Amino acid sequence: ARAWRLKMALREVYARATAHNSIEQAASDLGAWLSWARRCRLEPFKKLAATLKERFDAVVRGMVDHRSNAFVEAMNGLLQQAKRAARGFRTSQNFIAIAYLRMSKLKHLPASPFAPAMPQ
């Protein structure tokens, strides 16, 4: 139950930071949560609190600026697709070429040479 309360309290700190958009208030709220997490008897939360304290300024800026890792995760998904598509190629250079082609989302590329011809 204590772990759930700590988790929900951290979510509330993040939600308040995005709502009021104040660095000072977000730092105060996060500092209070860190104090609670460091004093709890749950090792994973103590470790999380130590990590957040090391990167305190960056975490506060990220909370106020509404940053997330969604863009990086989306790029990772595209890279995994490119990796699956490049299995038949022989070198890593071919994988890199496929990755660039897939991730660049170019619109002006010529049509596939394997596409059926249009009837005239």
SELOVO-281466 format. One record per residue: residue number from 1; residue in one letter; x, y negated, z of N, C-alpha, C, O in turn. Coordinates in nm, 3 decimals. Atoms other than C-alpha are relative to their C-alpha. Layout:
<pts>
+-----+---------+---------+---------+---------+---------+---------+---------+---------+---------+---------+---------+---------+---------+
: num : residuo :     nxx :     nyy :     nzz :    caxx :    cayy :    cazz :     cxx :     cyy :     czz :     oxx :     oyy :     ozz :
+-----+---------+---------+---------+---------+---------+---------+---------+---------+---------+---------+---------+---------+---------+
: NUM :       A :       X :       Y :       Z :       X :       Y :       Z :       X :       Y :       Z :       X :       Y :       Z :
...
+-----+---------+---------+---------+---------+---------+---------+---------+---------+---------+---------+---------+---------+---------+
</pts>
This chain:
<pts>
+-----+---------+---------+---------+---------+---------+---------+---------+---------+---------+---------+---------+---------+---------+
: num : residuo :     nxx :     nyy :     nzz :    caxx :    cayy :    cazz :     cxx :     cyy :     czz :     oxx :     oyy :     ozz :
+-----+---------+---------+---------+---------+---------+---------+---------+---------+---------+---------+---------+---------+---------+
:   1 :       A :   0.083 :   0.119 :   0.000 :   0.000 :   0.000 :   0.000 :   0.087 :  -0.125 :   0.000 :   0.054 :  -0.225 :  -0.064 :
:   2 :       R :  -0.089 :   0.116 :  -0.006 :   0.288 :  -0.236 :   0.077 :   0.059 :  -0.029 :  -0.138 :   0.071 :  -0.145 :  -0.178 :
:   3 :       A :  -0.056 :   0.019 :   0.135 :   0.440 :  -0.179 :  -0.268 :  -0.104 :  -0.063 :  -0.093 :  -0.071 :  -0.150 :  -0.174 :
:   4 :       W :   0.104 :   0.056 :   0.084 :   0.108 :  -0.255 :  -0.433 :  -0.022 :  -0.148 :   0.033 :  -0.038 :  -0.229 :  -0.058 :
:   5 :       R :   0.017 :   0.141 :  -0.039 :   0.068 :  -0.579 :  -0.232 :   0.116 :  -0.085 :  -0.050 :   0.095 :  -0.198 :  -0.095 :
:   6 :       L :  -0.115 :   0.074 :   0.051 :   0.421 :  -0.686 :  -0.325 :  -0.010 :  -0.021 :  -0.151 :   0.017 :  -0.130 :  -0.201 :
:   7 :       K :   0.014 :   0.010 :   0.146 :   0.358 :  -0.614 :  -0.692 :  -0.106 :  -0.103 :  -0.036 :  -0.083 :  -0.188 :  -0.122 :
:   8 :       M :   0.108 :   0.093 :   0.031 :   0.029 :  -0.803 :  -0.695 :   0.037 :  -0.143 :   0.040 :  -0.002 :  -0.238 :  -0.027 :
:   9 :       A :  -0.044 :   0.133 :  -0.041 :   0.184 :  -1.095 :  -0.506 :   0.097 :  -0.058 :  -0.103 :   0.090 :  -0.178 :  -0.132 :
:  10 :       L :  -0.091 :   0.050 :   0.103 :   0.461 :  -1.121 :  -0.767 :  -0.076 :  -0.038 :  -0.126 :  -0.043 :  -0.138 :  -0.190 :
:  11 :       R :   0.084 :   0.037 :   0.114 :   0.199 :  -1.120 :  -1.043 :  -0.070 :  -0.132 :   0.025 :  -0.083 :  -0.214 :  -0.066 :
:  12 :       E :   0.067 :   0.126 :  -0.035 :   0.017 :  -1.399 :  -0.861 :   0.098 :  -0.117 :  -0.007 :   0.061 :  -0.225 :  -0.052 :
:  13 :       V :  -0.103 :   0.105 :   0.011 :   0.342 :  -1.600 :  -0.835 :   0.020 :  -0.037 :  -0.146 :   0.027 :  -0.155 :  -0.180 :
:  14 :       Y :  -0.019 :   0.026 :   0.143 :   0.389 :  -1.564 :  -1.210 :  -0.122 :  -0.072 :  -0.058 :  -0.106 :  -0.167 :  -0.136 :
:  15 :       A :   0.122 :   0.063 :   0.052 :   0.024 :  -1.656 :  -1.284 :  -0.009 :  -0.146 :   0.046 :  -0.047 :  -0.233 :  -0.033 :
:  16 :       R :   0.004 :   0.138 :  -0.048 :   0.046 :  -1.967 :  -1.064 :   0.103 :  -0.085 :  -0.072 :   0.078 :  -0.202 :  -0.101 :
:  17 :       A :  -0.105 :   0.077 :   0.070 :   0.371 :  -2.071 :  -1.235 :  -0.045 :  -0.037 :  -0.140 :  -0.017 :  -0.148 :  -0.185 :
:  18 :       T :   0.048 :   0.034 :   0.133 :   0.210 :  -2.053 :  -1.576 :  -0.116 :  -0.098 :   0.006 :  -0.137 :  -0.176 :  -0.087 :
:  19 :       A :   0.115 :   0.090 :  -0.012 :  -0.098 :  -2.240 :  -1.448 :   0.043 :  -0.142 :   0.032 :  -0.002 :  -0.236 :  -0.033 :
:  20 :       H :  -0.035 :   0.137 :  -0.040 :   0.066 :  -2.537 :  -1.274 :   0.120 :  -0.056 :  -0.076 :   0.138 :  -0.178 :  -0.079 :
:  21 :       N :  -0.108 :   0.042 :   0.089 :   0.375 :  -2.551 :  -1.501 :   0.099 :  -0.095 :   0.069 :   0.146 :  -0.191 :   0.008 :
:  22 :       S :  -0.093 :   0.082 :  -0.076 :   0.597 :  -2.702 :  -1.230 :   0.117 :   0.087 :   0.046 :   0.098 :   0.190 :   0.111 :
:  23 :       I :  -0.119 :  -0.077 :  -0.036 :   0.953 :  -2.579 :  -1.183 :   0.016 :   0.004 :   0.152 :   0.049 :   0.109 :   0.208 :
:  24 :       E :  -0.018 :   0.005 :  -0.145 :   0.963 :  -2.692 :  -0.818 :  -0.098 :   0.094 :   0.071 :  -0.060 :   0.169 :   0.161 :
:  25 :       Q :   0.101 :  -0.087 :  -0.061 :   0.638 :  -2.515 :  -0.728 :   0.029 :   0.147 :  -0.029 :   0.014 :   0.232 :   0.058 :
:  26 :       A :  -0.033 :  -0.138 :   0.035 :   0.742 :  -2.199 :  -0.916 :   0.118 :   0.049 :   0.081 :   0.120 :   0.164 :   0.127 :
:  27 :       A :  -0.117 :  -0.039 :  -0.079 :   1.078 :  -2.196 :  -0.737 :  -0.040 :   0.023 :   0.146 :   0.010 :   0.117 :   0.209 :
:  28 :       S :   0.046 :  -0.018 :  -0.138 :   0.904 :  -2.240 :  -0.400 :  -0.077 :   0.130 :   0.015 :  -0.052 :   0.206 :   0.109 :
:  29 :       D :   0.079 :  -0.124 :  -0.007 :   0.656 :  -1.959 :  -0.469 :   0.087 :   0.124 :  -0.013 :   0.071 :   0.221 :   0.061 :
:  30 :       L :  -0.087 :  -0.115 :   0.020 :   0.923 :  -1.725 :  -0.598 :   0.093 :   0.020 :   0.120 :   0.120 :   0.133 :   0.159 :
:  31 :       G :  -0.084 :  -0.010 :  -0.119 :   1.148 :  -1.805 :  -0.301 :  -0.073 :   0.066 :   0.116 :  -0.016 :   0.148 :   0.187 :
:  32 :       A :   0.079 :  -0.063 :  -0.107 :   0.868 :  -1.712 :  -0.060 :  -0.018 :   0.149 :  -0.027 :  -0.009 :   0.231 :   0.064 :
:  33 :       W :   0.017 :  -0.142 :   0.033 :   0.807 :  -1.387 :  -0.246 :   0.131 :   0.076 :   0.021 :   0.130 :   0.188 :   0.071 :
:  34 :       L :  -0.130 :  -0.065 :  -0.018 :   1.181 :  -1.307 :  -0.246 :   0.028 :   0.025 :   0.148 :   0.083 :   0.129 :   0.185 :
:  35 :       S :  -0.020 :  -0.017 :  -0.144 :   1.193 :  -1.361 :   0.130 :  -0.078 :   0.121 :   0.051 :  -0.027 :   0.200 :   0.130 :
:  36 :       W :   0.083 :  -0.113 :  -0.041 :   0.908 :  -1.115 :   0.177 :   0.058 :   0.132 :  -0.053 :   0.063 :   0.231 :   0.019 :
:  37 :       A :  -0.051 :  -0.123 :   0.061 :   1.059 :  -0.860 :  -0.063 :   0.132 :   0.044 :   0.064 :   0.156 :   0.164 :   0.080 :
:  38 :       R :  -0.127 :  -0.037 :  -0.063 :   1.403 :  -0.874 :   0.101 :  -0.021 :   0.059 :   0.139 :   0.058 :   0.143 :   0.183 :
:  39 :       R :   0.026 :  -0.048 :  -0.135 :   1.250 :  -0.811 :   0.445 :  -0.079 :   0.131 :   0.005 :  -0.087 :   0.196 :   0.109 :
:  40 :       C :   0.079 :  -0.124 :   0.000 :   1.033 :  -0.518 :   0.336 :   0.093 :   0.121 :   0.012 :   0.213 :   0.110 :  -0.009 :
:  41 :       R :  -0.081 :  -0.120 :  -0.018 :   1.151 :  -0.164 :   0.399 :   0.001 :   0.090 :  -0.124 :   0.035 :   0.208 :  -0.114 :
:  42 :       L :   0.003 :  -0.076 :   0.124 :   1.114 :  -0.053 :   0.037 :   0.124 :  -0.035 :  -0.083 :   0.139 :  -0.148 :  -0.130 :
:  43 :       E :  -0.127 :   0.024 :   0.069 :   1.453 :  -0.015 :  -0.133 :  -0.017 :  -0.052 :  -0.144 :   0.057 :  -0.143 :  -0.183 :
:  44 :       P :   0.013 :   0.053 :   0.135 :   1.329 :  -0.067 :  -0.492 :  -0.034 :  -0.150 :  -0.002 :   0.014 :  -0.223 :  -0.089 :
:  45 :       F :   0.034 :   0.142 :  -0.005 :   1.179 :  -0.405 :  -0.395 :   0.117 :  -0.083 :   0.052 :   0.136 :  -0.197 :   0.011 :
:  46 :       K :  -0.120 :   0.070 :  -0.044 :   1.494 :  -0.501 :  -0.207 :   0.098 :  -0.019 :  -0.115 :   0.160 :  -0.124 :  -0.129 :
:  47 :       K :  -0.089 :   0.009 :   0.116 :   1.694 :  -0.425 :  -0.519 :  -0.053 :  -0.101 :  -0.102 :   0.024 :  -0.180 :  -0.158 :
:  48 :       L :   0.061 :   0.098 :   0.090 :   1.449 :  -0.623 :  -0.736 :   0.020 :  -0.142 :   0.051 :   0.051 :  -0.232 :  -0.026 :
:  49 :       A :  -0.018 :   0.132 :  -0.058 :   1.468 :  -0.917 :  -0.496 :   0.145 :  -0.047 :  -0.016 :   0.169 :  -0.165 :  -0.044 :
:  50 :       A :  -0.141 :   0.038 :   0.017 :   1.849 :  -0.912 :  -0.510 :   0.028 :  -0.039 :  -0.145 :   0.100 :  -0.136 :  -0.171 :
:  51 :       T :  -0.021 :   0.032 :   0.141 :   1.842 :  -0.908 :  -0.891 :  -0.064 :  -0.133 :  -0.036 :  -0.003 :  -0.214 :  -0.106 :
:  52 :       L :   0.066 :   0.127 :   0.029 :   1.590 :  -1.192 :  -0.908 :   0.073 :  -0.118 :   0.065 :   0.078 :  -0.226 :   0.008 :
:  53 :       K :  -0.075 :   0.107 :  -0.066 :   1.794 :  -1.396 :  -0.659 :   0.127 :  -0.036 :  -0.077 :   0.164 :  -0.153 :  -0.085 :
:  54 :       E :  -0.120 :   0.025 :   0.082 :   2.107 :  -1.356 :  -0.875 :  -0.032 :  -0.086 :  -0.121 :   0.049 :  -0.169 :  -0.162 :
:  55 :       R :   0.039 :   0.070 :   0.123 :   1.919 :  -1.492 :  -1.177 :  -0.116 :  -0.095 :   0.026 :  -0.203 :  -0.113 :  -0.059 :
:  56 :       F :   0.114 :   0.077 :  -0.047 :   1.687 :  -1.724 :  -0.987 :  -0.039 :  -0.112 :  -0.097 :  -0.156 :  -0.123 :  -0.135 :
:  57 :       D :   0.032 :   0.114 :   0.088 :   1.711 :  -2.032 :  -1.212 :  -0.056 :   0.046 :  -0.134 :  -0.153 :  -0.013 :  -0.185 :
:  58 :       A :   0.048 :  -0.050 :   0.129 :   1.665 :  -1.833 :  -1.533 :  -0.139 :   0.060 :   0.013 :  -0.222 :   0.046 :  -0.077 :
:  59 :       V :   0.132 :  -0.060 :  -0.022 :   1.367 :  -1.645 :  -1.387 :  -0.105 :  -0.110 :   0.013 :  -0.214 :  -0.099 :  -0.044 :
:  60 :       V :   0.095 :   0.109 :  -0.017 :   1.198 :  -1.969 :  -1.283 :  -0.027 :  -0.069 :  -0.134 :  -0.142 :  -0.096 :  -0.167 :
:  61 :       R :   0.019 :   0.061 :   0.133 :   1.256 :  -2.126 :  -1.626 :  -0.084 :   0.090 :  -0.089 :  -0.170 :   0.041 :  -0.162 :
:  62 :       G :   0.078 :  -0.093 :   0.081 :   1.118 :  -1.813 :  -1.791 :  -0.146 :   0.004 :   0.041 :  -0.234 :   0.018 :  -0.044 :
:  63 :       M :   0.139 :   0.001 :  -0.047 :   0.807 :  -1.823 :  -1.573 :  -0.072 :  -0.125 :  -0.047 :  -0.188 :  -0.118 :  -0.089 :
:  64 :       V :   0.065 :   0.126 :   0.038 :   0.736 :  -2.188 :  -1.652 :  -0.013 :  -0.011 :  -0.152 :  -0.111 :  -0.065 :  -0.201 :
:  65 :       D :   0.002 :   0.011 :   0.146 :   0.821 :  -2.159 :  -2.024 :  -0.083 :   0.109 :  -0.067 :  -0.092 :   0.112 :  -0.190 :
:  66 :       H :   0.084 :  -0.108 :   0.053 :   0.594 :  -1.853 :  -2.066 :   0.078 :   0.094 :  -0.092 :   0.026 :   0.137 :  -0.195 :
:  67 :       R :  -0.081 :  -0.089 :   0.083 :   0.876 :  -1.639 :  -2.206 :  -0.032 :   0.146 :   0.031 :  -0.069 :   0.181 :   0.143 :
:  68 :       S :   0.012 :  -0.143 :  -0.020 :   0.848 :  -1.267 :  -2.258 :   0.094 :   0.068 :  -0.099 :   0.154 :   0.003 :  -0.184 :
:  69 :       N :  -0.086 :  -0.074 :   0.091 :   1.038 :  -0.995 :  -2.438 :  -0.080 :   0.065 :  -0.112 :  -0.034 :   0.161 :  -0.173 :
:  70 :       A :   0.087 :  -0.060 :   0.102 :   0.753 :  -0.922 :  -2.680 :   0.065 :  -0.005 :  -0.138 :   0.055 :   0.091 :  -0.214 :
:  71 :       F :  -0.065 :   0.011 :   0.130 :   0.950 :  -1.049 :  -2.981 :   0.110 :   0.103 :  -0.016 :   0.123 :   0.166 :  -0.121 :
:  72 :       V :  -0.109 :  -0.097 :   0.004 :   1.248 :  -0.830 :  -2.897 :  -0.056 :   0.142 :  -0.013 :  -0.001 :   0.223 :  -0.087 :
:  73 :       E :   0.061 :  -0.132 :   0.009 :   1.023 :  -0.527 :  -2.848 :  -0.057 :   0.025 :  -0.140 :  -0.050 :   0.137 :  -0.191 :
:  74 :       A :   0.053 :  -0.015 :   0.136 :   0.856 :  -0.591 :  -3.185 :   0.113 :   0.028 :  -0.098 :   0.099 :   0.111 :  -0.187 :
:  75 :       M :  -0.116 :  -0.026 :   0.086 :   1.198 :  -0.607 :  -3.353 :   0.053 :   0.141 :   0.020 :   0.094 :   0.206 :  -0.076 :
:  76 :       N :  -0.046 :  -0.136 :  -0.028 :   1.296 :  -0.283 :  -3.182 :  -0.089 :   0.102 :  -0.071 :  -0.039 :   0.201 :  -0.125 :
:  77 :       G :   0.091 :  -0.090 :   0.071 :   0.985 :  -0.114 :  -3.324 :   0.029 :   0.003 :  -0.149 :   0.027 :   0.109 :  -0.212 :
:  78 :       L :  -0.034 :   0.005 :   0.142 :   1.075 :  -0.234 :  -3.673 :   0.131 :   0.072 :  -0.029 :   0.145 :   0.139 :  -0.131 :
:  79 :       L :  -0.128 :  -0.071 :   0.018 :   1.431 :  -0.106 :  -3.630 :  -0.019 :   0.151 :   0.009 :   0.045 :   0.226 :  -0.066 :
:  80 :       Q :   0.024 :  -0.144 :  -0.011 :   1.302 :   0.234 :  -3.521 :  -0.066 :   0.052 :  -0.127 :  -0.036 :   0.163 :  -0.171 :
:  81 :       Q :   0.060 :  -0.040 :   0.128 :   1.085 :   0.248 :  -3.835 :   0.106 :   0.008 :  -0.109 :   0.107 :   0.101 :  -0.189 :
:  82 :       A :  -0.106 :   0.001 :   0.100 :   1.386 :   0.156 :  -4.047 :   0.092 :   0.120 :   0.020 :   0.140 :   0.179 :  -0.078 :
:  83 :       K :  -0.086 :  -0.115 :  -0.028 :   1.590 :   0.427 :  -3.874 :  -0.064 :   0.129 :  -0.051 :   0.004 :   0.214 :  -0.108 :
:  84 :       R :   0.069 :  -0.119 :   0.051 :   1.327 :   0.687 :  -3.957 :   0.001 :   0.002 :  -0.152 :   0.014 :   0.108 :  -0.213 :
:  85 :       A :   0.003 :   0.007 :   0.146 :   1.310 :   0.566 :  -4.316 :   0.138 :   0.025 :  -0.060 :   0.148 :   0.072 :  -0.174 :
:  86 :       A :  -0.135 :  -0.011 :   0.053 :   1.689 :   0.571 :  -4.357 :   0.063 :   0.135 :   0.027 :   0.184 :   0.150 :   0.006 :
:  87 :       R :  -0.058 :  -0.131 :  -0.032 :   1.736 :   0.935 :  -4.251 :   0.067 :   0.066 :  -0.119 :   0.169 :   0.133 :  -0.104 :
:  88 :       G :  -0.055 :  -0.066 :   0.116 :   1.803 :   1.049 :  -4.605 :   0.122 :  -0.069 :  -0.058 :   0.187 :  -0.015 :  -0.147 :
:  89 :       F :  -0.115 :   0.072 :   0.053 :   2.072 :   0.790 :  -4.668 :   0.128 :   0.049 :   0.065 :   0.125 :   0.106 :   0.174 :
:  90 :       R :  -0.125 :  -0.064 :  -0.043 :   2.436 :   0.882 :  -4.626 :   0.085 :  -0.084 :   0.094 :   0.162 :  -0.028 :   0.172 :
:  91 :       T :  -0.091 :   0.083 :  -0.079 :   2.600 :   0.584 :  -4.458 :  -0.079 :  -0.096 :   0.089 :  -0.198 :  -0.119 :   0.070 :
:  92 :       S :   0.063 :   0.099 :  -0.088 :   2.530 :   0.335 :  -4.184 :  -0.027 :  -0.129 :  -0.075 :  -0.116 :  -0.206 :  -0.037 :
:  93 :       Q :   0.025 :   0.120 :   0.081 :   2.554 :   0.060 :  -4.446 :  -0.139 :   0.005 :  -0.062 :  -0.207 :  -0.097 :  -0.071 :
:  94 :       N :   0.134 :  -0.013 :   0.056 :   2.238 :   0.195 :  -4.606 :  -0.107 :  -0.026 :   0.105 :  -0.209 :  -0.087 :   0.077 :
:  95 :       F :   0.094 :   0.028 :  -0.110 :   2.061 :   0.189 :  -4.269 :  -0.008 :  -0.150 :   0.026 :  -0.117 :  -0.204 :   0.045 :
:  96 :       I :  -0.003 :   0.144 :  -0.025 :   2.169 :  -0.171 :  -4.217 :  -0.075 :  -0.073 :  -0.111 :  -0.149 :  -0.168 :  -0.084 :
:  97 :       A :   0.071 :   0.063 :   0.112 :   2.041 :  -0.264 :  -4.564 :  -0.151 :   0.018 :   0.014 :  -0.227 :  -0.077 :  -0.006 :
:  98 :       I :   0.143 :  -0.026 :  -0.019 :   1.703 :  -0.099 :  -4.497 :  -0.054 :  -0.084 :   0.116 :  -0.164 :  -0.139 :   0.108 :
:  99 :       A :   0.045 :   0.079 :  -0.116 :   1.682 :  -0.272 :  -4.158 :  -0.018 :  -0.146 :  -0.038 :  -0.117 :  -0.208 :  -0.001 :
: 100 :       Y :   0.013 :   0.140 :   0.043 :   1.747 :  -0.613 :  -4.313 :  -0.121 :  -0.018 :  -0.091 :  -0.195 :  -0.115 :  -0.077 :
: 101 :       L :   0.114 :   0.011 :   0.090 :   1.490 :  -0.550 :  -4.585 :  -0.133 :   0.008 :   0.075 :  -0.226 :  -0.068 :   0.047 :
: 102 :       R :   0.125 :  -0.016 :  -0.074 :   1.223 :  -0.436 :  -4.341 :  -0.026 :  -0.116 :   0.094 :  -0.140 :  -0.161 :   0.107 :
: 103 :       M :   0.019 :   0.103 :  -0.100 :   1.280 :  -0.704 :  -4.082 :  -0.009 :  -0.141 :  -0.057 :  -0.059 :  -0.231 :   0.009 :
: 104 :       S :   0.003 :   0.135 :   0.058 :   1.314 :  -0.998 :  -4.318 :  -0.137 :  -0.036 :  -0.054 :  -0.168 :  -0.154 :  -0.069 :
: 105 :       K :   0.135 :   0.020 :   0.051 :   0.960 :  -0.954 :  -4.453 :  -0.001 :  -0.092 :  -0.123 :  -0.078 :  -0.188 :  -0.131 :
: 106 :       L :  -0.009 :   0.080 :   0.122 :   1.054 :  -1.094 :  -4.790 :  -0.125 :   0.018 :  -0.084 :  -0.177 :   0.129 :  -0.096 :
: 107 :       K :   0.123 :  -0.004 :   0.080 :   0.759 :  -1.181 :  -5.013 :   0.029 :  -0.006 :  -0.150 :  -0.059 :   0.025 :  -0.231 :
: 108 :       H :  -0.029 :   0.021 :   0.142 :   0.937 :  -1.249 :  -5.342 :   0.077 :   0.115 :  -0.065 :   0.136 :   0.097 :  -0.172 :
: 109 :       L :  -0.070 :  -0.113 :   0.058 :   1.083 :  -0.904 :  -5.404 :  -0.077 :   0.053 :  -0.122 :  -0.200 :   0.042 :  -0.126 :
: 110 :       P :   0.071 :  -0.056 :   0.116 :   1.005 :  -0.738 :  -5.739 :  -0.083 :   0.122 :   0.041 :  -0.058 :   0.184 :   0.144 :
: 111 :       A :   0.085 :  -0.117 :  -0.027 :   0.742 :  -0.467 :  -5.753 :   0.085 :   0.126 :  -0.008 :   0.191 :   0.128 :  -0.071 :
: 112 :       S :  -0.072 :  -0.126 :  -0.002 :   0.852 :  -0.111 :  -5.696 :   0.011 :   0.057 :  -0.143 :  -0.087 :   0.054 :  -0.218 :
: 113 :       P :  -0.011 :  -0.061 :   0.133 :   0.991 :   0.058 :  -6.009 :  -0.075 :   0.132 :  -0.010 :  -0.095 :   0.183 :  -0.121 :
: 114 :       F :   0.072 :  -0.126 :  -0.001 :   0.801 :   0.371 :  -5.905 :  -0.151 :  -0.020 :  -0.003 :  -0.226 :   0.078 :  -0.008 :
: 115 :       A :   0.143 :   0.026 :   0.004 :   0.461 :   0.200 :  -5.910 :  -0.053 :   0.032 :  -0.139 :   0.016 :   0.007 :  -0.238 :
: 116 :       P :   0.055 :  -0.030 :   0.132 :   0.232 :   0.315 :  -6.191 :  -0.024 :  -0.128 :  -0.081 :  -0.058 :  -0.233 :  -0.026 :
: 117 :       A :   0.016 :   0.117 :   0.087 :   0.213 :   0.082 :  -6.490 :  -0.148 :  -0.036 :  -0.010 :  -0.235 :   0.050 :  -0.002 :
: 118 :       M :   0.136 :   0.050 :   0.017 :  -0.096 :  -0.131 :  -6.533 :  -0.049 :   0.030 :  -0.140 :   0.026 :   0.008 :  -0.235 :
: 119 :       P :   0.052 :  -0.023 :   0.136 :  -0.320 :  -0.029 :  -6.827 :  -0.022 :  -0.135 :  -0.069 :  -0.067 :  -0.232 :  -0.007 :
: 120 :       Q :   0.014 :   0.126 :   0.076 :  -0.325 :  -0.294 :  -7.100 :  -0.125 :  -0.004 :  -0.079 :  -0.152 :  -0.102 :  -0.147 :
+-----+---------+---------+---------+---------+---------+---------+---------+---------+---------+---------+---------+---------+---------+
</pts>
